[in-house]
């Protein structure tokens, strides 16, 4: 069984994340969306809220026979992957700057857990500039982000802002 993790903060989940996830499903039998619990990032949503929202959004994702689940974790990505018997880590790359960062992380993960491979997928052209931090910034400044994040996520962001 080919099992992978797709790690990230997902604060918020974007359509770019979903694009990478959907294009990964033919490659693996099971993918765990691994939501990083890193309070130092000052998240808009708690890790529990992010996991719950992702689970709801995944109901509509084309799975191509792949089992999708969501778990949160703290600490090292490679350690989490090993703990759930994953053989791969999925990462999306938008630009050269992402590649430089992701290459260093992949090499460190390989050093920590040599049996776990990192699989890079290029972002879809329409999402090559989309990041969670940019979506939050544009949203908080009143800009339009529809089409760049799932509708449910935008609704939850509006609810959060109204509080």
JOMO-V394057 format. One line per field, one symbol per residue. ss: DSSP state (H for helix, E for strand, L for the rest). phi: phi as a letter, one per 40 degrees, with the letter a starting at -180 (. if undefined). psi: psi as a letter, one per 20 degrees, with the letter a starting at -180 (. if undefined). A space follows every 50 residues. Layout:
# JOMO-V394057
ss = ???
phi = ???
psi = ???
This chain:
# JOMO-V394057
ss = LLEEEEEELLLLLLHHHHHHHHHHHHHLLEEEEEEELLHHHLLLLLHHHH HHHHHHHHLLLLLLLLEEEEEEELLLHHHHHHHLLLLEEEEEELLHHHHH HHHHHHHHHHHHLLLLEEEEEELLHHHLLLLHHHHHHHHHLLLLLELLEL HHHHHHHHHHHHL
phi = .cbbbbcicfbccbccdcccccccdccbcabbcbcccbcccfccbccccc ccccdcccdbcccfgccbabababgcccccdccbgcbabcbcbcadccdc ccccccccccccbdcbcbbcbcccdcbcbcbdccccccdccgccbcgbbc dcccdcccccccc
psi = poprqnqrhlnrprhgghggghihhiiqhppoooopnniiimqhqrhggg gggggghihjpoikjppprpqqrqbpghgggghjkqiqpppqphrhhggg ghgggghghhggnhipqpopppqqgijiipqghgggggghjjrpjqiiqq ghggghgggghh.
